[in-house]
Amino acid sequence: MVKTNVLVIGVKNFRGKDKMIDYFLLMPDGEKIYAFSIKYTDNTYNMCKGGVRINEILTKRTHDYGIMRLVKRMKFMLPYFKEEYNVA
């Protein structure tokens, strides 16, 4: 779990062969850090386009494959974010 208010923002990226969503971490001081990209789905984009807290993503449970792919990637990347960007 993350104690600070770090938001995840999804931005459409339709350049190239595949439709993707680029995810950025919005730090409490306003800094925007690129996190990762995954394939585009409407549900994941609609959930993250306005910004959603990391804790809400980590505790999300649903039958939607796209959202669970986002949850899995976030859990995989969280140790790196904690070490590199001090997301505590």
Secondary structure, DSSP 8 states (H G I E B T S, - for coil): ---S--EEEEEEE--SSS-EEEEEEE-TTS-EEEEEEEE--HHHHHHHTT-EEHHHHHT---S-HHHHHHHHHHHHHHHHHHHHH---
